[in-house]
Each structure stands twice: as C-alpha cells, then as structure tokens.
Amino acid sequence: MLKALCRSLCLSLPLVASAQGASVVFLNPGYSNETFWVSYSRFMQAAASDLGMDLSIQYSERRPALALTQARQVLESAQRPDYLVLVNEQYIAPEIIRLSHDSGVKLFLVNNGLTENQARLIQEHPDKYAPVLGTLVGNDEQAGYQMLKELIALRARPGITRPIEMLAFSGIKTTPAAQLREKGMRRALAEHPEVRLRQVVYGGWGKERAFEQAQQLLKRYPKIELVWSANDEMAFGAMQAFAEAGRMPGQDVLFSAVNSSPQALQARIDGRLSVLMGGHFSLGGWAMVLLHDDAHNLPIDRDGHRDHQIPALQLIDPVRARRWLNQQGRDDYGLDFHRFSAEGHSADYRYPFLEAPVNY
C-alpha cells in the first residue's frame, strides 16, 4: 500500500485535493525514486490534502536543464498555478525567477535559498526578476556542526593523545545545503585539534559514488575512525566499503549521516549509524501551510520576515528513530496541518514550526 502511494507521487500528474483550493506546482530536484525526495513529496502532499490544496509534483531527476524546462512549461502554460515552489539546487533559482517575471505566479523557495550574490542581483533588477514570496531553509550549518561534535564525543576518551583520523563525504559543491553542512563540520573540527581530517570528497549525494570513493580512500588512509557524511546514501556507500574491508560500522569506525529515510532510521536503531540528523523533509509541508494562508489573504510575514531558517534538522536517537519509523507508515504523519495555519487566530499568532522543531 505504502509503495503504491510513493509510486504515485513520483508521477508528474496533478494530485487534486480540492477544486477550490490554491494550485501549487513543486519542482522537486531529486530522482523520482530517491528516498529523501519522495518522502519530502509525501509530506507536502499530506499537507496539501489536509488543507484542500491542488498540488502537482515534477521531478527533475537531478538534471538542472530539465528543471529549467519544466519551469518554463509551467510558467508559459495556459493554466498556470497560483504558486511555484522550487529549490535552488545547483544555483538554478535566479533563472527560474527571471522566467517567472510578469507571469502572475507566486514563487516560494525551500531547502536551498538564494546566495547573497543571487539575492543582491535580484534586488538590483526588479525589472527582470519577479519578487519571491518567501523562503524556508533548514539549520544545515548547525546540523553539520552538531553531527561532528556528537561523533567526536563518542570516540574521544580522557587521556587519549593520539590523533583521531576522519573522512568527510559532502554532497554537490553547487548546492547551498551541502556547503552549509560542510561549513558546520569544519567549525566543529576547528574546536578539536585531536581530530585529523584526512580528506573531504564530494559524493554527489549518491551511494555508489561514495562506495567507490571510500574504497580508494581506505587504501590511502587505513586508520580512519570517524566518517562524517552529509546524507544517508553516501554514508551507506562508505559503510559498505569499510565493511568489505573488514571494518565494523558502529565499532571499528563510527558513521554519521543526515536524513530520516527508513533505512537510516533502522541503521540508527541497529547502531551502524552512531549519529543521525533528520527532519528537513518537513520543510515543503510547512511551506504549504504558508501558501494556504497567503491564498486566504493572511499575512505570512508575521514576524516581519519572509525568509526563514527553521530548526528542522534534529538529532535522532534510537527511541525517536523507532517512533518515526512507525509514523512514516501513516499517510497523514499523524498531524493535523490545520492547527499550524494562522486561520482563525489573532494577529499576534506566530507559526510554531518557525520557532521550534515539531514533535512527530
């Protein structure tokens, strides 16, 4: 049943919740069978269905050129949506924002916001670029920092003076989230001179590439004890290489990762992942709440801001991992999205998901 639902979300056909609701197209940058981005879409659809919105999801299969083609088709369509939700993956957002000028479609960014230079360019040329309704990004830099701090604490022991050797697997260089997670990792590293970072490699978020990279790195650095990874797929690829070399994940070498896929949650329960951060799959769902309110003429900049970084990424211990595994089998994630809307609240209402992590 769950597999059938996930498969249906991989299609680019409109998923109609209500003929009266606001219409939204989400340009999903991931693969249509990629665990994280499919779960991201599921959460968005749960919010859309609950709020009576019409959501269509299009996957660009990690191909920026395809994402631009999809955006152009949406914006030039005779039946344009009310809102277009996009991700600044590989820096494509400014071109989509340019294409949307005078289209009447409102834009909202999730997960990867504009860089400072991109934001400045857009602000300086309002005649060429459409305004952006808002942005929701996660706490990627803090997550990268906290993940390494936790990992070091598990290996460091009082009185140990020998260096602790480490590898790091980052995502794609032109993805802001990857850059921020790596920045946080390096900030934590600067606080621990006993940890020796042997190399940072860019696994492109993929398991197979990280596996091949780890095979070569193990030959070069046989004494690695810590592996920091910007997502779960790369962690699993590296883990496979270490296991095939006779190194026991969770014992001989400790792994960390980001994402709350069922595989990652189970690995945290089993102890193969020693540190896990997750929860940012929810950003698209919270964006749907904001778009619902905007469509009802409710101000979404209640705190005076339209660009928000929210504490979506949080540490997942084995207890939380078991709970999240159980909840992922529910279509609505056990949440009533109406209760997060400003509808029916006073003018001083603040969105709770902007202030603190939501407890699933």
C-alpha positions in Angstrom: 0.0 0.0 0.0 2.8 2.4 1.0 4.9 1.5 -2.0 1.9 2.2 -4.3 1.4 5.6 -2.7 5.1 6.5 -3.1 5.0 5.4 -6.7 2.0 7.6 -7.5 3.8 10.6 -6.1 6.7 10.0 -8.5 4.4 10.9 -11.4 4.2 14.4 -12.7 0.4 14.4 -12.9 -1.6 16.9 -10.8 -2.8 15.5 -7.5 -6.1 17.2 -6.9 -7.2 17.8 -3.4 -9.9 20.4 -3.9 -11.2 22.3 -6.9 -11.5 25.4 -4.7 -8.0 25.2 -3.2 -4.9 27.1 -4.3 -2.9 25.4 -7.0 0.7 24.6 -6.4 3.5 23.1 -8.6 6.6 21.8 -6.8 9.7 21.4 -8.9 11.4 18.5 -7.0 15.1 18.5 -7.8 15.6 14.8 -6.8 15.2 11.5 -8.6 11.7 10.1 -8.7 12.8 7.0 -6.8 15.1 8.9 -4.4 14.1 8.1 -0.8 14.6 11.5 0.6 12.8 13.5 -2.1 9.9 11.0 -2.4 9.4 11.2 1.4 9.6 15.0 1.0 6.8 14.9 -1.6 4.7 12.6 0.6 4.8 15.1 3.4 3.9 18.0 1.1 1.0 16.0 -0.3 -0.2 15.2 3.3 -0.3 18.9 4.0 -1.9 19.8 0.7 -4.6 17.2 1.1 -5.3 18.3 4.6 -5.5 21.9 3.6 -7.6 21.4 0.5 -4.9 22.5 -2.0 -4.2 21.3 -5.5 -0.6 20.0 -5.7 1.4 18.8 -8.7 4.9 17.4 -8.3 7.5 17.3 -11.1 10.9 15.6 -10.6 13.9 16.9 -12.4 15.9 13.7 -11.8 18.9 15.9 -10.6 19.2 17.5 -14.0 19.2 21.3 -13.8 18.4 21.7 -17.5 15.3 19.6 -17.1 14.2 21.7 -14.1 14.5 24.8 -16.2 12.5 23.2 -19.0 9.8 22.2 -16.5 9.7 25.7 -15.0 9.4 27.2 -18.5 6.5 24.9 -19.3 4.7 25.7 -16.1 5.1 29.4 -16.4 4.1 29.5 -20.1 1.1 27.2 -19.6 -2.4 28.5 -20.4 -3.4 27.2 -16.9 -0.6 28.5 -14.7 -0.7 27.5 -11.0 -1.1 30.1 -8.2 2.3 29.1 -6.7 5.5 27.6 -7.9 7.7 26.0 -5.2 11.4 25.5 -6.1 14.8 24.6 -4.7 18.0 26.5 -5.5 19.7 23.2 -6.4 22.9 23.9 -8.3 22.1 27.6 -8.3 19.2 27.4 -10.8 16.7 29.6 -8.9 17.6 33.1 -10.4 16.9 31.8 -13.9 13.5 30.5 -12.9 12.8 33.7 -11.1 13.7 35.6 -14.3 11.4 33.3 -16.3 8.5 34.0 -13.9 8.6 37.8 -14.3 5.1 39.0 -15.2 3.7 35.5 -15.1 1.4 36.1 -12.2 2.7 33.0 -10.4 4.0 33.5 -6.9 7.4 31.9 -6.1 8.5 30.2 -2.9 11.9 28.6 -2.2 12.5 25.7 0.0 15.6 23.9 1.4 18.2 25.8 -0.6 17.7 29.6 -0.6 19.4 32.2 -2.7 23.0 33.0 -2.1 23.9 36.5 -1.0 25.1 37.4 -4.5 22.0 36.0 -6.1 19.7 37.9 -3.7 21.6 41.1 -4.4 21.3 40.6 -8.2 17.6 40.1 -8.0 17.0 43.0 -5.7 19.0 45.3 -8.0 17.0 44.3 -11.1 13.3 44.3 -10.3 12.5 44.9 -13.9 14.0 41.5 -14.8 13.2 39.3 -11.8 10.0 38.5 -10.1 9.7 39.1 -6.3 10.0 35.9 -4.1 7.1 35.4 -1.7 9.3 33.6 0.9 12.0 31.1 1.7 12.1 28.2 4.2 15.5 26.6 4.8 16.7 24.3 7.5 19.5 24.6 10.0 22.1 22.9 7.8 25.2 24.6 9.2 24.2 23.9 12.8 23.4 20.3 11.8 26.8 19.8 10.2 28.4 21.2 13.3 26.4 19.2 15.9 26.7 16.0 13.9 30.5 16.1 14.1 30.5 17.2 17.8 28.4 14.2 18.7 30.6 11.9 16.6 33.8 13.1 18.2 32.3 12.7 21.7 31.6 9.1 21.1 35.2 8.3 20.1 37.2 10.7 22.3 38.4 9.4 25.6 40.1 11.1 28.6 43.9 10.7 28.4 43.9 9.8 24.7 46.5 11.9 23.0 46.9 10.1 19.6 45.2 11.8 16.6 41.7 10.5 15.6 41.6 10.2 11.8 38.4 11.2 9.9 36.9 11.3 6.4 34.1 13.5 5.2 31.7 13.0 2.4 30.0 16.2 1.2 27.2 16.4 -1.5 27.4 18.7 -4.5 29.6 21.8 -4.5 27.0 23.9 -6.1 24.3 23.1 -3.5 23.9 25.6 -0.7 22.8 22.9 1.8 25.9 20.8 1.2 28.1 23.9 1.5 26.5 24.8 4.8 26.7 21.3 6.3 30.4 21.2 5.4 30.9 24.7 6.9 29.4 23.4 10.2 31.6 20.4 10.1 34.7 22.5 9.7 33.6 24.8 12.5 33.4 21.8 14.8 36.7 20.4 13.5 38.4 23.7 14.5 37.4 23.1 18.1 39.1 19.6 18.1 42.7 19.6 17.1 42.9 16.0 18.2 40.8 15.1 15.1 42.7 14.9 11.8 40.6 15.4 8.7 42.3 13.3 6.1 40.1 14.3 3.1 36.8 15.8 2.1 35.3 14.2 -1.1 32.1 15.1 -3.0 29.9 12.0 -3.4 27.1 13.8 -5.2 24.6 12.5 -2.6 24.9 9.0 -4.1 25.7 5.6 -2.6 27.6 4.1 -5.5 29.9 7.0 -5.9 30.7 7.2 -2.2 31.3 3.5 -2.2 33.9 3.8 -4.9 35.5 6.8 -3.3 35.7 5.1 0.1 37.4 2.1 -1.4 40.2 4.2 -2.7 40.4 6.4 0.5 40.7 3.3 2.7 43.8 2.2 0.8 45.3 5.7 1.4 44.2 6.2 5.0 43.8 2.8 6.7 43.5 4.2 10.2 40.2 6.1 9.7 37.9 6.0 12.8 35.3 8.6 12.0 33.2 9.1 8.9 31.1 12.3 8.6 28.5 12.3 5.8 26.2 15.0 4.5 23.4 12.5 3.7 22.5 8.9 4.4 23.1 7.4 0.9 26.8 8.5 0.9 27.1 7.1 4.4 25.8 3.8 3.3 28.1 3.7 0.4 31.1 4.4 2.6 29.9 1.9 5.2 29.8 -0.8 2.5 33.4 -0.2 1.6 34.5 -0.3 5.2 32.6 -3.4 5.9 34.1 -5.2 2.8 37.5 -4.2 4.2 36.7 -5.9 7.5 35.9 -2.8 9.4 32.8 -3.0 11.7 30.5 0.1 11.3 29.5 1.3 14.8 32.5 -0.3 16.4 35.8 -0.1 14.5 34.6 3.1 12.7 31.8 5.4 13.6 29.5 6.9 10.9 27.2 9.9 11.0 24.6 11.0 8.4 21.7 13.3 7.6 18.2 12.2 6.5 15.4 10.2 8.1 14.8 7.5 5.5 13.5 4.1 6.8 17.0 2.7 6.1 18.7 5.4 8.0 16.3 5.1 10.9 16.9 1.4 11.1 20.7 1.8 10.9 20.5 4.2 13.9 18.4 1.6 15.8 20.9 -1.1 14.9 23.9 1.1 15.8 25.5 1.1 12.4 24.9 4.8 12.3 26.2 6.4 15.5 24.9 9.9 14.9 21.9 10.8 12.7 20.2 14.1 12.0 16.9 14.4 10.3 13.5 16.2 9.9 14.2 18.5 7.0 11.8 16.5 4.8 9.1 18.6 6.6 10.1 22.0 5.0 7.9 21.5 2.0 4.9 20.7 4.2 5.4 23.8 6.2 5.7 25.9 3.0 2.2 24.5 2.0 0.8 25.9 5.3 2.2 29.3 4.5 0.9 29.2 0.9 -2.5 28.2 2.1 -2.6 31.2 4.4 -1.3 33.6 1.7 -4.1 32.3 -0.6 -6.6 33.2 2.1 -5.1 36.7 2.3 -3.5 36.1 5.7 0.0 37.7 6.2 2.7 35.1 6.3 5.4 37.6 7.4 4.0 37.8 10.9 7.5 38.3 12.4 8.4 40.9 9.8 10.4 38.4 7.7 9.7 36.3 4.6 13.0 34.4 4.7 13.2 31.9 7.5 15.7 29.3 8.7 13.9 26.8 10.9 15.3 24.1 13.3 14.0 21.3 11.2 17.1 19.1 11.5 17.4 17.4 14.9 19.3 14.6 16.5 17.6 11.2 16.1 18.3 8.8 18.9 17.2 5.1 18.7 13.9 5.9 20.6 12.9 8.7 18.2 14.1 6.5 15.2 11.6 3.8 16.2 8.8 6.3 16.6 9.5 7.9 13.2 9.6 4.5 11.5 6.1 3.8 12.8 4.7 7.2 11.8 6.1 7.1 8.3 3.6 4.4 7.5 0.7 6.8 8.1 -0.4 8.9 5.1 -1.0 12.0 7.3 2.1 11.5 9.5 -0.2 11.8 12.5 -0.5 15.6 12.0 -3.4 18.0 11.6 -1.9 20.6 9.4 -4.9 23.0 10.0 -3.7 23.6 13.5 -0.5 25.2 12.2 -2.3 27.7 10.0 -2.9 31.3 11.1 -6.6 30.9 10.1 -8.9 31.6 13.0 -6.0 33.0 15.1 -5.4 36.6 16.3 -3.0 39.0 14.6 -0.2 38.1 17.0 -0.2 34.4 16.1 3.3 33.0 15.2 3.9 29.8 13.2 5.1 27.2 15.7 7.3 25.4 13.2 9.3 28.5 12.7 10.1 28.7 16.4 11.0 25.0 17.3 11.1 21.5 15.9 7.7 19.9 15.6 7.4 16.7 17.6 6.2 13.9 15.3 
